[in-house]
Amino acid sequence: MKKQFKPALLLLFIALILPMLLTNVQAAGSTSDQLKRQLEQDYGFSITVPAKEFSSATEEDKLFFYRELECALKALNKDFVKEVTSFFKSRKMTPKIVIDMASWGFVEGSFGYTSKDATITLYHSPPEKKNFLRNFTIAHEFGHMVNVALDYKVGSQKIKNAWSAINDSEADPKKAYVSDYARESYREDFAEMFAHLAAPEEDIFAGLMLENPDSVVLKKMQYLDELLRNNFSSYKGPETFGYILPQRPSVWAKDTVETLFKEVIISDYYHYRYQANITRAEFCELLFHIVFGYKYDHDEVTTCTFYKKPFHDVSPYNWELRGIQDYAINKAYDLGIVSGSTDGYYFPLNYITRQEAALMLKNAIEYLENQEFKSQGIELPFSDKDSISAWAKEAVEFVYLRGIMRGGSNNKFEPLGHFTYEQAYMTFDAIRRQYKQ
């Protein structure tokens, strides 16, 4: 017998199921929600935001906020963070990041844990304020989480005793700490040390390594390094966080970089950075310092609101150490030298790739020469030329023909490889000399 179609069942399906499907589609289509879930998956945290403030925020404001959280977390190593959060989960504890806007303005962050969870609380302005999260704050609070994980792995009293013994070996207590706040307690001292290792805002260890190798602060950092190496397989040393302990320039770069520092063409911020990978923000800043010989005026930097704001993750205002870098990015955008993603992000903390560097260098030289490069259609000699992105092929051809960038010994251009600081210094200095008035 042929079954008859029953409209009532269809109407019931539409009434009950369709709203659920639409809700799921809307949630899946929300870019900010997708990014939040991606961050939770990548780093292992459960992220909680205040419903009231976020319900009234625009999608653009929410996306800006999560992008900022992403940038701050990137100051840490994803694999390392995931290993730490996974450890807490193995103990049936939930690692959390809680955003608190009600208490914003008093402190920047805090950490607490119970038998059920380990929580980093970040105090932040509402999304529409578009204030930046500080990498150092997250690194400090995550340092507390690492400290607790090590308590379980090694023993809290054992670590505290060893730590205190190092501090007690310094006759002058002030010299034993990286900050006044670190003197509050052993826990805060540990968190401050971890933050300086993972997300340094100044090269405090660099000078100590090269100028005072017996420093108590350095000894604590070396002890912390030992603890992390022995207890977390994803930790490979300070370079795990994208930061290297102080290095001297390679022989082939030594004379050039010493001249650049002596003539104050490069600021002291870069003094100990040579073999590490350079970020997109730093690359842009150095482009203006070295190639354009641009001298930043503090008042101009702190009041540069007249620049249109092309990127969600770059501030038009002065902010901490990123003020000058943000200014350079915005100015470079105005001059047609830099561009970002199609959805309006520059990703300032990402390491610049070789093909990205090629494009920025091409654009800068075109600006200096006031003429646009026309491709000559040559066959690039690199064995991996087919892996160069379409948008970068002309730029790679340009830097190759100009002798600005070459391939490696394996005859590869490595378009997705990174630029080191000293490679950037040398490249920019060569361009500067060519166009020096």
C-alpha positions as CSV (number, residue, x, y, z in Angstrom):
1,M,0.0,0.0,0.0
2,K,1.4,3.4,-1.0
3,K,2.1,5.6,2.0
4,Q,0.3,9.0,2.0
5,F,2.2,12.2,2.5
6,K,1.1,13.9,5.7
7,P,1.4,17.7,5.6
8,A,1.0,17.9,9.4
9,L,4.3,16.0,9.9
10,L,6.1,18.4,7.6
11,L,4.7,21.4,9.5
12,L,5.8,19.8,12.8
13,F,9.3,19.2,11.3
14,I,9.6,22.8,10.2
15,A,8.4,24.2,13.5
16,L,10.7,22.1,15.6
17,I,13.8,21.4,13.6
18,L,14.3,24.3,11.2
19,P,15.0,26.9,13.9
20,M,17.7,24.6,15.3
21,L,19.3,24.2,11.9
22,L,19.2,28.0,11.3
23,T,20.8,28.6,14.7
24,N,23.6,26.2,13.9
25,V,24.1,27.7,10.5
26,Q,24.3,31.2,12.1
27,A,26.7,30.0,14.8
28,A,28.9,28.3,12.2
29,G,28.8,31.4,10.1
30,S,29.9,33.7,12.8
31,T,33.6,34.4,12.2
32,S,34.2,35.5,15.8
33,D,32.6,32.4,17.2
34,Q,34.7,30.2,14.8
35,L,37.9,32.0,15.9
36,K,37.0,31.5,19.6
37,R,36.4,27.7,19.0
38,Q,39.6,27.5,17.1
39,L,41.6,29.2,19.9
40,E,40.0,26.7,22.4
41,Q,41.0,23.8,20.2
42,D,44.5,25.1,19.5
43,Y,45.5,26.0,23.0
44,G,43.3,23.7,25.1
45,F,41.6,26.5,27.2
46,S,37.9,26.9,27.8
47,I,37.4,30.6,27.0
48,T,34.6,32.5,28.8
49,V,33.5,36.1,28.0
50,P,30.9,38.2,29.7
51,A,27.6,37.7,28.0
52,K,26.2,41.2,28.6
53,E,29.1,43.1,27.0
54,F,29.5,40.6,24.1
55,S,25.8,40.4,23.3
56,S,25.8,44.2,22.6
57,A,29.1,44.2,20.7
58,T,29.3,44.2,16.9
59,E,30.7,41.2,15.0
60,E,33.7,43.4,14.1
61,D,34.4,44.4,17.7
62,K,34.2,40.7,18.8
63,L,36.4,39.6,16.0
64,F,38.9,42.3,16.9
65,F,38.9,41.1,20.5
66,Y,39.5,37.4,19.6
67,R,42.2,38.4,17.2
68,E,44.0,40.3,20.0
69,L,43.6,37.3,22.3
70,E,45.1,35.2,19.5
71,C,48.1,37.6,19.1
72,A,48.7,37.5,22.8
73,L,48.6,33.7,22.9
74,K,51.0,33.5,20.0
75,A,53.6,35.1,22.2
76,L,53.6,31.6,23.8
77,N,54.2,28.4,21.9
78,K,51.0,26.6,20.9
79,D,52.4,23.1,21.4
80,F,53.8,24.1,24.8
81,V,50.6,25.7,25.9
82,K,48.6,22.7,24.7
83,E,50.9,20.3,26.6
84,V,50.4,22.3,29.9
85,T,46.6,22.5,29.5
86,S,46.5,18.8,28.6
87,F,48.3,18.0,31.8
88,F,45.6,19.8,33.8
89,K,42.9,17.9,31.9
90,S,44.6,14.6,32.7
91,R,44.1,15.5,36.3
92,K,40.4,16.2,35.7
93,M,40.9,19.9,35.9
94,T,39.6,22.4,33.3
95,P,42.1,25.1,32.2
96,K,40.2,28.3,31.6
97,I,40.6,31.8,30.3
98,V,38.0,34.1,31.8
99,I,37.6,37.7,30.5
100,D,36.3,40.0,33.3
101,M,35.2,43.4,32.2
102,A,33.3,44.3,35.4
103,S,36.6,44.7,37.3
104,W,38.6,46.2,34.4
105,G,41.0,49.0,35.5
106,F,42.2,47.6,38.8
107,V,44.6,44.9,37.7
108,E,45.4,43.3,34.4
109,G,45.2,39.6,35.3
110,S,45.1,37.0,38.0
111,F,45.4,33.2,38.4
112,G,43.6,30.8,40.6
113,Y,43.1,27.0,40.8
114,T,41.0,24.5,42.6
115,S,40.7,20.7,42.4
116,K,38.4,21.2,39.4
117,D,39.9,24.0,37.4
118,A,42.9,26.3,36.7
119,T,41.8,29.7,35.7
120,I,43.6,32.7,34.1
121,T,41.4,35.8,34.5
122,L,42.1,38.7,32.2
123,Y,40.6,42.1,33.1
124,H,39.8,43.9,29.9
125,S,37.8,46.8,28.6
126,P,34.6,46.1,26.6
127,P,35.1,44.9,23.0
128,E,34.1,48.3,21.4
129,K,37.0,50.0,23.2
130,K,39.4,48.1,21.1
131,N,42.1,48.1,23.7
132,F,45.0,45.7,23.3
133,L,45.7,42.7,25.4
134,R,49.2,42.7,26.7
135,N,51.3,39.6,25.7
136,F,53.3,40.0,28.9
137,T,50.1,39.8,31.1
138,I,49.0,36.5,29.6
139,A,52.6,35.2,29.8
140,H,52.8,36.1,33.5
141,E,49.4,34.5,34.4
142,F,50.3,31.4,32.3
143,G,53.5,31.3,34.3
144,H,51.5,30.7,37.4
145,M,49.8,27.8,35.6
146,V,53.1,26.4,34.6
147,N,54.3,26.8,38.2
148,V,51.3,24.7,39.5
149,A,51.9,22.0,36.9
150,L,55.5,21.8,38.0
151,D,54.4,21.5,41.6
152,Y,52.6,18.3,40.6
153,K,55.4,17.0,38.5
154,V,58.4,17.9,40.7
155,G,57.1,18.9,44.1
156,S,56.3,22.4,45.2
157,Q,58.6,22.5,48.2
158,K,61.6,21.2,46.2
159,I,61.2,23.9,43.5
160,K,60.6,26.6,46.1
161,N,63.7,25.6,48.1
162,A,66.0,25.6,45.1
163,W,64.5,28.9,43.9
164,S,65.0,30.5,47.4
165,A,68.6,29.3,47.6
166,I,69.4,31.1,44.3
167,N,67.8,34.3,45.6
168,D,69.6,34.0,48.9
169,S,73.0,33.8,47.1
170,E,72.7,37.5,46.1
171,A,73.8,39.9,48.8
172,D,71.8,42.8,47.4
173,P,68.1,41.7,47.3
174,K,67.3,44.2,44.6
175,K,69.6,42.5,42.2
176,A,67.8,39.2,42.6
177,Y,64.6,40.2,40.9
178,V,63.5,41.3,37.5
179,S,60.9,43.7,38.9
180,D,59.7,45.1,42.2
181,Y,56.5,43.1,41.8
182,A,58.6,39.9,41.7
183,R,59.6,40.5,45.3
184,E,56.0,40.0,46.4
185,S,56.4,36.2,46.8
186,Y,58.1,33.2,45.3
187,R,55.0,32.6,43.1
188,E,55.1,36.1,41.6
189,D,58.8,35.9,41.2
190,F,58.4,32.6,39.2
191,A,55.6,34.1,37.1
192,E,57.7,37.2,36.3
193,M,60.7,35.1,35.3
194,F,58.5,32.9,33.0
195,A,57.0,36.0,31.4
196,H,60.3,37.5,30.7
197,L,61.4,34.2,29.1
198,A,58.3,33.6,27.1
199,A,57.2,37.2,26.1
200,P,60.0,39.6,26.8
201,E,59.2,43.3,26.6
202,E,62.8,44.2,27.0
203,D,66.0,42.3,26.5
204,I,66.7,42.0,30.2
205,F,68.5,38.7,29.9
206,A,70.4,39.7,26.9
207,G,72.6,42.1,28.7
208,L,73.0,39.8,31.6
209,M,74.1,36.9,29.4
210,L,76.8,38.9,27.7
211,E,77.8,41.3,30.4
212,N,77.1,39.6,33.7
213,P,77.0,35.8,33.3
214,D,77.0,35.3,37.1
215,S,73.8,37.3,37.7
216,V,71.3,35.7,40.2
217,V,68.5,36.6,37.8
218,L,70.2,34.7,35.1
219,K,70.7,31.7,37.3
220,K,67.0,31.6,38.1
221,M,66.2,31.8,34.4
222,Q,68.6,28.9,33.7
223,Y,67.0,26.9,36.5
224,L,63.6,27.6,35.0
225,D,64.9,26.6,31.6
226,E,66.1,23.3,33.2
227,L,62.7,22.6,34.8
228,L,60.9,23.2,31.6
229,R,63.3,21.0,29.5
230,N,63.0,18.1,32.0
231,N,59.2,18.2,32.4
232,F,57.7,19.3,29.1
233,S,58.6,17.5,25.9
234,S,57.4,20.4,23.7
235,Y,59.8,22.8,25.3
236,K,63.1,23.0,23.4
237,G,64.7,25.9,25.1
238,P,63.9,29.7,25.0
239,E,63.6,29.5,21.2
240,T,60.4,27.6,21.9
241,F,58.7,30.9,22.5
242,G,60.2,32.6,19.4
243,Y,62.8,34.4,21.5
244,I,66.4,33.5,21.6
245,L,68.8,34.2,24.4
246,P,71.3,36.9,23.3
247,Q,73.3,36.1,20.2
248,R,76.2,37.9,18.6
249,P,75.9,38.7,14.9
250,S,77.2,36.1,12.4
251,V,80.6,36.9,10.9
252,W,79.1,37.9,7.5
253,A,76.9,40.5,9.2
254,K,79.1,41.7,12.1
255,D,80.6,44.9,10.5
256,T,77.3,46.1,9.0
257,V,75.2,45.6,12.1
258,E,77.8,47.2,14.4
259,T,77.8,50.3,12.1
260,L,74.0,50.4,12.1
261,F,73.9,50.3,15.9
262,K,76.8,52.7,16.3
263,E,75.0,55.3,14.1
264,V,71.7,54.6,16.0
265,I,70.0,53.6,12.8
266,I,68.7,50.5,14.6
267,S,67.4,51.0,18.2
268,D,68.8,49.1,21.2
269,Y,65.5,47.1,21.2
270,Y,67.1,44.9,18.5
271,H,70.6,44.9,19.9
272,Y,70.8,41.2,20.8
273,R,68.5,39.9,18.0
274,Y,70.3,38.3,15.1
275,Q,69.5,34.7,14.2
276,A,65.9,34.7,15.5
277,N,63.0,35.2,13.1
278,I,61.7,38.7,12.6
279,T,58.0,39.5,12.9
280,R,55.9,41.4,10.3
281,A,55.6,44.4,12.6
282,E,59.4,44.5,13.2
283,F,60.2,44.1,9.6
284,C,58.0,47.1,8.7
285,E,59.4,49.2,11.5
286,L,63.0,48.5,10.4
287,L,62.1,49.2,6.8
288,F,61.2,52.8,7.8
289,H,64.2,53.2,10.1
290,I,66.9,51.9,7.8
291,V,65.6,52.3,4.2
292,F,63.7,55.6,4.6
293,G,65.9,56.9,7.4
294,Y,62.7,57.9,9.1
295,K,63.1,59.5,12.6
296,Y,60.0,59.1,14.7
297,D,58.7,62.1,16.5
298,H,57.1,61.0,19.8
299,D,54.2,63.5,19.5
300,E,53.5,62.4,16.0
301,V,53.5,58.7,17.0
302,T,51.2,59.3,20.0
303,T,48.7,61.4,18.0
304,C,48.7,59.6,14.7
305,T,44.9,59.2,14.7
306,F,44.7,61.0,11.4
307,Y,45.7,57.7,9.7
308,K,42.9,55.7,8.5
309,K,42.8,52.4,10.3
310,P,43.1,49.7,7.7
311,F,43.8,46.7,10.0
312,H,41.7,45.4,12.9
313,D,44.8,44.2,14.7
314,V,46.9,47.3,14.3
315,S,46.2,50.3,16.5
316,P,46.1,53.9,15.2
317,Y,47.3,55.0,18.7
318,N,50.4,54.6,20.7
319,W,50.4,51.5,22.8
320,E,53.3,50.1,24.8
321,L,56.2,49.0,22.7
322,R,54.0,48.5,19.7
323,G,53.3,52.2,19.2
324,I,56.1,52.9,16.8
325,Q,55.6,49.6,15.0
326,D,51.9,50.2,14.6
327,Y,52.7,53.7,13.3
328,A,55.1,52.3,10.7
329,I,52.5,49.8,9.6
330,N,49.8,52.4,9.2
331,K,52.1,54.8,7.4
332,A,53.4,52.0,5.1
333,Y,49.8,51.1,4.2
334,D,49.2,54.7,3.3
335,L,52.2,54.6,0.9
336,G,51.1,51.3,-0.6
337,I,54.0,49.4,0.8
338,V,52.1,46.9,2.9
339,S,48.8,45.1,2.7
340,G,47.1,42.6,4.9
341,S,44.5,39.8,4.5
342,T,41.3,40.3,2.6
343,D,39.3,40.5,5.8
344,G,41.4,43.4,7.2
345,Y,44.2,41.8,9.3
346,Y,47.9,42.5,9.2
347,F,49.0,39.8,11.7
348,P,51.9,41.9,13.2
349,L,53.2,39.2,15.5
350,N,53.5,36.5,12.8
351,Y,57.0,35.9,11.5
352,I,57.4,37.4,8.0
353,T,57.8,34.8,5.3
354,R,60.3,35.2,2.5
355,Q,57.7,35.8,-0.2
356,E,56.0,38.4,2.1
357,A,59.3,40.1,2.6
358,A,59.9,40.1,-1.2
359,L,56.6,41.9,-1.8
360,M,57.2,44.5,0.8
361,L,60.8,45.2,-0.5
362,K,59.5,45.5,-4.0
363,N,56.8,47.9,-3.0
364,A,59.3,50.0,-1.0
365,I,61.7,50.3,-3.9
366,E,58.9,51.1,-6.3
367,Y,58.0,53.9,-4.0
368,L,61.6,55.1,-3.8
369,E,62.0,55.1,-7.6
370,N,58.5,56.3,-8.2
371,Q,57.9,53.7,-10.9
372,E,56.2,50.4,-11.1
373,F,58.1,47.2,-11.9
374,K,56.9,45.3,-15.0
375,S,57.5,41.6,-15.1
376,Q,60.0,40.4,-17.7
377,G,58.5,37.0,-17.6
378,I,61.8,35.2,-16.8
379,E,62.0,31.7,-15.7
380,L,63.1,31.8,-12.0
381,P,66.0,29.4,-11.3
382,F,64.6,28.0,-8.1
383,S,63.6,24.4,-7.9
384,D,60.6,25.3,-5.7
385,K,59.4,28.1,-7.9
386,D,56.0,26.4,-8.3
387,S,55.4,26.8,-4.6
388,I,55.6,30.6,-4.7
389,S,52.2,32.1,-4.3
390,A,50.7,33.7,-7.4
391,W,50.5,37.1,-5.7
392,A,54.3,37.0,-4.8
393,K,55.8,35.7,-8.1
394,E,56.4,39.1,-9.6
395,A,57.9,40.3,-6.3
396,V,60.2,37.3,-6.2
397,E,61.3,38.0,-9.8
398,F,62.0,41.6,-8.8
399,V,64.1,40.9,-5.8
400,Y,66.0,38.2,-7.7
401,L,66.8,40.4,-10.7
402,R,67.9,43.2,-8.3
403,G,70.1,40.8,-6.4
404,I,68.2,41.6,-3.1
405,M,67.2,38.1,-2.3
406,R,68.7,34.8,-3.6
407,G,68.0,31.1,-3.1
408,G,69.8,28.9,-0.7
409,S,72.5,26.3,-1.3
410,N,69.8,23.8,-2.2
411,N,68.6,26.1,-5.1
412,K,65.3,26.7,-3.3
413,F,63.8,30.1,-2.7
414,E,61.7,28.7,0.3
415,P,58.8,31.2,-0.1
416,L,57.3,30.1,3.2
417,G,60.6,30.2,5.1
418,H,61.3,33.1,7.4
419,F,63.7,36.1,7.5
420,T,66.1,36.4,10.4
421,Y,66.9,39.8,12.0
422,E,70.4,40.0,10.7
423,Q,69.2,39.1,7.2
424,A,66.8,42.0,7.4
425,Y,69.5,44.3,8.7
426,M,71.8,43.4,5.8
427,T,69.0,43.6,3.2
428,F,67.7,47.0,4.4
429,D,71.2,48.4,4.7
430,A,72.1,47.5,1.1
431,I,68.9,49.2,-0.1
432,R,69.7,52.2,2.1
433,R,73.1,52.6,0.7
434,Q,71.8,52.4,-2.9
435,Y,69.3,55.2,-2.4
436,K,71.2,57.3,0.2
437,Q,71.0,60.9,-0.8
